[in-house]
Amino acid sequence: MEWKQIIYNQLRERNRYERDVYAEVVRHYNRLIENYSIILLRCTEQERDILSLRQENTDLQKNSVSVAGLPVNDKVKTLENDYMKAKDEILTLLRERGDITKEVISLSRIVKERDDKLDSEEKKNQILTKENISLKQRLEAAKEASSGLQKVNETILDEFQALQLAYSELEKRQQELDATNAFLRREMTEKVEKQANALDAEVQQHQRRIEDDVKRKLDEAKNDITSFSTPTTVSTFKSSLNDGKIHRSPAADFVKVVVPTKAIAKWDCCDNELHAIQFHPSGSLVATGGSDRKIHIWELNGNLGQVQPAYVLAGNNSTVTAIDFDNEGANLILGCSEDFACRVWGLADQRLRHTLTGHGAKVFCAKFITASLIASGSQDRTLKLWDLQNRQCVRTLFAGSKCHDLVALDASGSLISGHFDKKIRFWDAKNDSTKCELQLQAAITSLAINREKQLLLACSRDDTLKLIELRENRVIQTFSHDDFKVTSDTVKAVLSPDCAYACAGGNDGSVFVWNTTTGKVEKVLNKEHSTIINAVAWHPDGRFLVSCEKQRRAVLWGE
C-alpha cells in the first residue's frame, strides 16, 4: 500500500508546515499580550503615583511660605522634574501601546488569512479524497476490464492462428485453381480460335452465297426487265407457310423509296401496349409485339391497302420488347422479352424452336447475325451471342451499361451496340473487348444500319437522330425538329432501304421523315396516332412505312 504511505507523509508534512507557521504567530501574539498587560499595569501605577504626587504638590504649595522674590524650595522642584519624566514615560508607553495594537491587528489579519487558506486546503483535501476514492474504483474497474480484454485477446489470438492455417490451405487451393484456370484458359483459347476459324469459313461461304445470289438476280433482272410492273419483284422464294403462298423479296439494286403522304390502313394490334413492329423481308408480312406477351403476324396486301391477321406466336412470359426476322431463309422469327429471355419460332409451323435464357434482367434487343447465330442486349449490362445449333451462349460481352439496341456488322459476330451511358460501342468478333467507342450527348435508344454496312443511324434522348459514317466513325448529319421529342429509352428509328431518308416517331403521335442528304424534315405524318410512337419500320421495297404507338394502334403509311 505505497500510495497510502505517500498520502500520509504528504498530509503530515503539510500539517507540520502549517502548524509551525501558526505556532510562531501565536507565540508572538501571546508575547504582545503579556507586554501589553505589563505596560498597562505600569501605566496604572504611574497614574496612581502621578495622582499622589499631585496631591503632595498641592499640600506643599499650601504649607510652603514663600518669600517675595525667592524661588520655591528644592523639594518642589524635584517633584516637578519627576512629574515631567513620568509624563514623558507615559507618552512613550502610549506610543508603544499604539504600535503594539497595530501589530496585533496585522497579525490578526494574517491569522484570518491563514484560517481561510486552511479551510480552502481542507476543502481541496476533501475533493482530492473523493477523487482518490473514485480513482481507486476506476482502477479496480480497469483491472477487471484488462482481465476481460486479456481473455478476449487470447481468444482472438487462437482464432487468428486458426485463420492463418485456413488461409494457408486456401492459398494452396488458390494455386491449384490458378493452375487449373490457366489450363482451362488455354483450352478455351484453342476452342475460340477453332470457332473463329469456323465462323470465318461460314462468313466466306455466306459472302459467296450473297455474290451468287446477286449474280442470279442480275441475270433474272436482265431476262425479265420488260415484265417489271414494280421495282420490288426481282427474286422470289416460296416460304413454307401453311397457306403455301409465294412471298417475294425485293432486290436491293431495284429499290425505289417513296415518302409516304397518308395513312392507307390502321388497326389495333392487341389489347394492351404495343412496343415492337417489323416487316418480313418479303414485305408480305408484318409482326407486332407488346405487353400481351404475344407476337402477332399480319398479312399485308399492298395493292388493296389491307392488313389481315394471319396467326399468333405465344410462349413469352412478359412484354415483347423487340422483333427480328431471319434474312437468309426467312423462315425464322426472333422475339425478346422482359422475362430475361429470347425465343425463336418457325414461320412454317408457328412452333417455338428455341428459348434462350441467361440474361439477368430485361432483354431490350435481339438480332439475327446468321440463321444460326443470334445477338442480344439486356438491362443487365451485357451482350450475348447464341448458337442456335448448340442451343447455348457462346460469348458474353460486358459493356458496363444497359444495352438498348444493337446491329450486326458481319456474319462473324462483329457488333455495334447503343447504351444508356451515351456510348456507341464497336465490338470485335475475335475477342470480348471493344475496338472503339463513340460518345454522344445523351442515352442511345436505337441503332439502324444500311445494307452496305457503311452508315449507322442512332436515336438518342437529346431529341436528335445522328447519321454516322462507319469508316471513320464520325457523325456526318444530325436530324432534329422542334416537335420531335424522345421521351422513352425504347424509341426506335430506321433508315429507308436506299438510305435516302431517316424516320422516327415522336411523343405526340407524329411520324417524322428526314432527308439524309439535306438534313431537313421531308414530311411529318400526324393525326393518326394519339400517344407516343415506340417503333417504326420501312417496307423492304420502300413503298410503305408502318408505325406503332404505345396504345396498341398501328398505322400503314403510303402514297
ZAMARGU-4260 file (C-alpha; in steps of 0.2 Angstrom, whole numbers, plus 5000, padded with zeros to 4 digits):
<rodrens>
0) 5000/5000/5000 | 5013/5013/4995 | 5001/5025/4989 | 4993/5026/5007 | 5010/5029/5014
5) 5014/5043/5002 | 4997/5052/5005 | 5000/5050/5024 | 5018/5058/5023 | 5011/5072/5012
10) 4997/5076/5025 | 5010/5075/5039 | 5022/5087/5030 | 5008/5099/5026 | 5002/5098/5044
15) 5019/5102/5051 | 5022/5116/5039 | 5005/5124/5043 | 5006/5121/5061 | 5024/5129/5063
20) 5019/5145/5054 | 5004/5147/5066 | 5013/5142/5081 | 5026/5156/5078 | 5011/5169/5075
25) 5003/5163/5091 | 5019/5164/5101 | 5021/5182/5095 | 5004/5186/5099 | 5005/5179/5117
30) 5021/5189/5119 | 5012/5205/5114 | 4998/5202/5125 | 5009/5199/5140 | 5019/5215/5136
35) 5003/5224/5134 | 4997/5218/5151 | 5014/5223/5159 | 5013/5241/5151 | 4995/5243/5157
40) 5000/5239/5175 | 5014/5251/5174 | 5003/5264/5167 | 4991/5261/5181 | 5004/5263/5194
45) 5011/5278/5186 | 4994/5286/5185 | 4992/5282/5204 | 5009/5289/5208 | 5005/5305/5197
50) 4989/5307/5207 | 4999/5305/5224 | 5012/5317/5218 | 4999/5330/5213 | 4991/5329/5230
55) 5008/5331/5239 | 5012/5345/5227 | 4996/5354/5232 | 4999/5351/5250 | 5017/5358/5249
60) 5011/5373/5240 | 4999/5376/5254 | 5011/5373/5268 | 5026/5382/5260 | 5029/5400/5264
65) 5037/5409/5250 | 5047/5425/5252 | 5044/5438/5240 | 5057/5437/5226 | 5064/5420/5232
70) 5062/5403/5222 | 5052/5388/5228 | 5061/5375/5239 | 5071/5361/5231 | 5059/5348/5236
75) 5045/5355/5225 | 5057/5357/5210 | 5062/5339/5212 | 5044/5333/5212 | 5041/5343/5196
80) 5055/5335/5187 | 5049/5318/5192 | 5032/5323/5186 | 5038/5328/5169 | 5049/5312/5167
85) 5034/5302/5172 | 5023/5311/5159 | 5036/5308/5146 | 5037/5290/5150 | 5018/5288/5150
90) 5018/5296/5132 | 5031/5284/5126 | 5022/5269/5133 | 5006/5275/5125 | 5015/5276/5108
95) 5022/5259/5111 | 5004/5253/5115 | 4998/5260/5099 | 5012/5251/5089 | 5008/5235/5098
100) 4990/5237/5094 | 4993/5240/5075 | 5005/5224/5076 | 4991/5214/5084 | 4978/5220/5071
105) 4990/5215/5057 | 4994/5198/5065 | 4975/5195/5067 | 4973/5198/5049 | 4987/5186/5044
110) 4979/5173/5056 | 4962/5176/5047 | 4970/5174/5030 | 4979/5158/5036 | 4962/5151/5043
115) 4954/5154/5026 | 4968/5146/5017 | 4967/5131/5029 | 4949/5130/5026 | 4952/5130/5007
120) 4965/5117/5009 | 4954/5106/5019 | 4940/5108/5006 | 4954/5103/4992 | 4959/5089/5003
125) 4941/5083/5004 | 4939/5084/4985 | 4956/5075/4982 | 4950/5062/4994 | 4934/5059/4984
130) 4944/5059/4968 | 4956/5047/4976 | 4941/5035/4980 | 4934/5037/4963 | 4951/5034/4955
135) 4953/5018/4966 | 4936/5012/4959 | 4940/5016/4941 | 4957/5007/4944 | 4948/4992/4950
140) 4936/4993/4935 | 4951/4995/4924 | 4959/4980/4931 | 4943/4969/4928 | 4942/4976/4910
145) 4960/4972/4907 | 4957/4955/4913 | 4942/4953/4902 | 4952/4960/4887 | 4966/4949/4890
150) 4955/4934/4889 | 4947/4941/4873 | 4965/4944/4866 | 4969/4926/4870 | 4953/4920/4861
155) 4957/4932/4846 | 4975/4925/4845 | 4968/4907/4845 | 4956/4912/4831 | 4970/4921/4821
160) 4981/4906/4822 | 4966/4895/4816 | 4963/4908/4802 | 4981/4908/4797 | 4980/4889/4795
165) 4964/4891/4785 | 4972/4904/4774 | 4987/4893/4771 | 4975/4880/4765 | 4965/4892/4754
170) 4982/4898/4747 | 4986/4881/4742 | 4969/4879/4734 | 4971/4895/4725 | 4987/4890/4717
175) 4979/4874/4712 | 4964/4884/4705 | 4976/4896/4696 | 4984/4881/4688 | 4968/4874/4683
180) 4962/4891/4677 | 4977/4893/4666 | 4974/4876/4658 | 4956/4879/4655 | 4960/4896/4648
185) 4972/4888/4636 | 4959/4876/4631 | 4946/4889/4629 | 4958/4900/4618 | 4961/4885/4607
190) 4942/4882/4606 | 4939/4900/4602 | 4952/4900/4589 | 4944/4885/4581 | 4926/4893/4582
195) 4933/4909/4575 | 4940/4899/4560 | 4924/4890/4558 | 4915/4907/4558 | 4927/4914/4546
200) 4923/4900/4534 | 4905/4902/4537 | 4907/4921/4533 | 4916/4917/4517 | 4903/4905/4512
205) 4889/4917/4516 | 4898/4931/4506 | 4900/4919/4491 | 4881/4914/4493 | 4877/4933/4493
210) 4888/4936/4477 | 4880/4921/4468 | 4863/4927/4473 | 4866/4945/4467 | 4873/4937/4450
215) 4857/4927/4449 | 4846/4941/4452 | 4855/4952/4440 | 4853/4938/4427 | 4835/4937/4430
220) 4833/4955/4430 | 4841/4956/4413 | 4830/4942/4406 | 4814/4949/4414 | 4816/4968/4414
225) 4802/4971/4402 | 4790/4962/4414 | 4793/4973/4429 | 4777/4982/4435 | 4786/4987/4451
230) 4804/4988/4456 | 4802/4975/4470 | 4799/4958/4462 | 4816/4953/4456 | 4819/4937/4466
235) 4806/4925/4473 | 4806/4912/4485 | 4792/4901/4491 | 4791/4901/4510 | 4785/4886/4519
240) 4770/4894/4527 | 4754/4884/4529 | 4745/4894/4516 | 4758/4889/4503 | 4758/4907/4496
245) 4774/4914/4487 | 4781/4929/4496 | 4793/4939/4485 | 4809/4948/4492 | 4814/4964/4484
250) 4831/4965/4476 | 4842/4979/4484 | 4848/4985/4467 | 4830/4990/4461 | 4823/4998/4477
255) 4814/5014/4474 | 4809/5023/4490 | 4794/5035/4491 | 4790/5046/4505 | 4773/5042/4512
260) 4760/5055/4512 | 4744/5047/4520 | 4738/5033/4531 | 4731/5019/4520 | 4727/5006/4534
265) 4726/5007/4553 | 4722/4993/4565 | 4723/4988/4584 | 4736/4975/4586 | 4732/4969/4604
270) 4723/4973/4620 | 4737/4981/4629 | 4753/4992/4625 | 4762/4990/4609 | 4781/4990/4609
275) 4788/4982/4593 | 4784/4981/4574 | 4794/4974/4560 | 4792/4969/4541 | 4796/4952/4535
280) 4810/4953/4522 | 4797/4948/4508 | 4787/4963/4513 | 4771/4952/4513 | 4770/4950/4532
285) 4770/4962/4547 | 4775/4957/4565 | 4770/4966/4581 | 4773/4963/4599 | 4768/4971/4616
290) 4763/4969/4633 | 4751/4955/4629 | 4766/4943/4628 | 4762/4938/4611 | 4769/4941/4593
295) 4755/4944/4581 | 4758/4941/4562 | 4748/4951/4550 | 4747/4948/4531 | 4749/4964/4520
300) 4740/4967/4504 | 4749/4982/4497 | 4738/4984/4481 | 4722/4984/4491 | 4730/4993/4506
305) 4723/4980/4518 | 4731/4971/4533 | 4723/4955/4539 | 4728/4944/4554 | 4737/4928/4550
310) 4742/4920/4566 | 4749/4922/4584 | 4765/4916/4591 | 4764/4913/4610 | 4777/4907/4623
315) 4783/4923/4631 | 4781/4926/4649 | 4782/4945/4649 | 4781/4960/4637 | 4789/4958/4620
320) 4802/4972/4618 | 4809/4968/4600 | 4806/4958/4585 | 4818/4952/4570 | 4817/4940/4555
325) 4830/4929/4548 | 4836/4937/4532 | 4844/4921/4525 | 4830/4908/4524 | 4816/4920/4530
330) 4809/4905/4539 | 4813/4911/4557 | 4807/4925/4568 | 4815/4931/4584 | 4807/4940/4599
335) 4815/4946/4615 | 4805/4949/4631 | 4806/4957/4648 | 4806/4939/4656 | 4825/4939/4653
340) 4824/4928/4638 | 4824/4927/4619 | 4814/4915/4609 | 4814/4909/4591 | 4799/4902/4581
345) 4797/4894/4564 | 4786/4903/4552 | 4781/4887/4543 | 4773/4878/4558 | 4772/4893/4571
350) 4781/4882/4583 | 4793/4888/4597 | 4810/4882/4592 | 4822/4889/4604 | 4821/4898/4621
355) 4837/4906/4626 | 4840/4911/4644 | 4855/4918/4653 | 4852/4936/4655 | 4850/4943/4672
360) 4837/4957/4668 | 4825/4963/4654 | 4831/4959/4636 | 4829/4975/4626 | 4835/4970/4609
365) 4839/4954/4599 | 4845/4952/4581 | 4849/4938/4569 | 4868/4938/4563 | 4866/4922/4553
370) 4852/4909/4553 | 4861/4900/4567 | 4869/4915/4577 | 4859/4927/4587 | 4865/4943/4597
375) 4855/4950/4612 | 4857/4965/4623 | 4850/4967/4641 | 4847/4979/4655 | 4860/4968/4665
380) 4874/4977/4655 | 4879/4963/4645 | 4878/4957/4627 | 4876/4938/4622 | 4879/4928/4607
385) 4869/4912/4605 | 4872/4897/4594 | 4856/4890/4588 | 4863/4874/4583 | 4870/4870/4600
390) 4857/4880/4609 | 4869/4889/4621 | 4878/4906/4624 | 4895/4906/4615 | 4900/4923/4620
395) 4896/4936/4634 | 4902/4954/4631 | 4902/4965/4647 | 4898/4983/4642 | 4896/4991/4659
400) 4880/5000/4654 | 4862/4993/4649 | 4861/4990/4631 | 4846/4997/4622 | 4849/4991/4604
405) 4862/4983/4593 | 4866/4979/4575 | 4877/4966/4567 | 4892/4972/4556 | 4896/4955/4548
410) 4892/4936/4549 | 4907/4933/4561 | 4899/4942/4576 | 4906/4959/4575 | 4893/4970/4583
415) 4888/4989/4586 | 4878/4992/4602 | 4870/5008/4609 | 4869/5011/4628 | 4862/5021/4642
420) 4879/5029/4646 | 4878/5039/4630 | 4891/5027/4621 | 4890/5018/4605 | 4902/5003/4607
425) 4910/4993/4592 | 4914/4975/4597 | 4927/4964/4588 | 4922/4947/4583 | 4938/4938/4589
430) 4939/4945/4607 | 4927/4951/4621 | 4933/4969/4621 | 4928/4984/4611 | 4938/4991/4596
435) 4932/5008/4599 | 4918/5019/4607 | 4909/5034/4601 | 4902/5046/4614 | 4886/5055/4611
440) 4877/5069/4621 | 4863/5058/4628 | 4857/5040/4631 | 4856/5029/4615 | 4838/5022/4612
445) 4840/5013/4595 | 4853/5009/4581 | 4849/5006/4562 | 4862/5001/4549 | 4861/5001/4530
450) 4863/4986/4519 | 4881/4990/4514 | 4886/4992/4532 | 4893/5009/4529 | 4880/5021/4538
455) 4873/5020/4555 | 4858/5029/4562 | 4857/5032/4581 | 4842/5039/4590 | 4846/5047/4607
460) 4837/5055/4622 | 4843/5073/4617 | 4829/5073/4604 | 4840/5070/4589 | 4845/5057/4576
465) 4863/5056/4571 | 4869/5048/4555 | 4887/5041/4557 | 4899/5036/4544 | 4907/5019/4549
470) 4923/5020/4540 | 4929/5035/4551 | 4916/5033/4565 | 4911/5051/4563 | 4894/5060/4564
475) 4890/5067/4546 | 4872/5073/4549 | 4861/5077/4563 | 4842/5077/4562 | 4830/5086/4574
480) 4813/5096/4574 | 4805/5107/4586 | 4791/5095/4589 | 4801/5079/4589 | 4804/5073/4607
485) 4812/5057/4613 | 4804/5053/4630 | 4807/5034/4631 | 4823/5023/4631 | 4815/5011/4618
490) 4810/5023/4604 | 4816/5015/4588 | 4822/5025/4572 | 4825/5017/4555 | 4834/5021/4538
495) 4825/5019/4522 | 4831/5004/4511 | 4841/5016/4500 | 4847/5027/4515 | 4839/5042/4507
500) 4828/5045/4522 | 4828/5043/4541 | 4812/5040/4551 | 4806/5041/4569 | 4791/5043/4579
505) 4788/5057/4592 | 4780/5058/4609 | 4765/5067/4602 | 4760/5054/4589 | 4768/5062/4574
510) 4780/5052/4562 | 4795/5062/4556 | 4804/5059/4540 | 4821/5067/4536 | 4831/5069/4521
515) 4848/5061/4524 | 4857/5072/4511 | 4850/5089/4517 | 4846/5085/4535 | 4829/5094/4534
520) 4812/5087/4538 | 4804/5079/4522 | 4787/5075/4529 | 4778/5075/4546 | 4764/5062/4547
525) 4751/5066/4560 | 4733/5065/4566 | 4733/5046/4566 | 4742/5042/4582 | 4737/5050/4599
530) 4751/5044/4610 | 4770/5041/4609 | 4776/5031/4595 | 4788/5017/4601 | 4793/5010/4584
535) 4793/5012/4565 | 4798/5001/4551 | 4801/5003/4532 | 4794/4991/4519 | 4809/4982/4511
540) 4804/4989/4494 | 4802/5006/4501 | 4784/5008/4496 | 4776/5008/4514 | 4780/5014/4531
545) 4772/5006/4547 | 4772/5014/4564 | 4765/5008/4581 | 4760/5018/4596 | 4760/5013/4614
550) 4741/5012/4615 | 4740/4997/4603 | 4737/5006/4587 | 4747/5003/4571 | 4746/5013/4555
555) 4752/5008/4537 | 4758/5024/4528 | 4759/5025/4509 | 4756/5037/4494
</rodrens>
